[in-house]
């Protein structure tokens, strides 16, 4: 079930218990809920529900001559044991090394890190935000090419600040 809220309107979409892929472009800021996670989508961004393994992907508006479309995706997983955010961040960095072969961690902060990686000859930066609540871990990843990362960093952080898991906000 996906719930999208845009001020006064509430849209509930379901079909025989099957999740529907829902591309939606936010005309203005809107809030989406996928499974147990809610997040605010900035105006002009495209939200796509995927569940493979991401719950959703948010795409920034395309720019002219863009070779890399900036985006954010959210992955949620059940943890077999309780972990704190710092432990989960370390495990995630090791997993990213396996995916990309080599990553360069550029910055680590409270519940986030930024690293550089390369795939198919395209170098990019990712800013990952980590949320652990009980036995659920969520990673919200913002990706941008190296030249445009500074233009998206504040937006990535603002989106991460709106994350709500099981009714509890990211600041809890």
Secondary structure, 3 states (H helix, E strand, C coil): CEEEEECCEEEEECECCECCCCCEECCCCEEEEECCEEEEECCCCEEEECCCCEEEEEECCCCCCCCCCCEEEEEEEECCCCCCHHHHHHHHHHHHHHHHCCCEEEEEECCEEEEEEEECCEEEEEEEEEEEECCEEEEEEEEEECCCHHHHHHHHHHHHCCCEECCEECCC
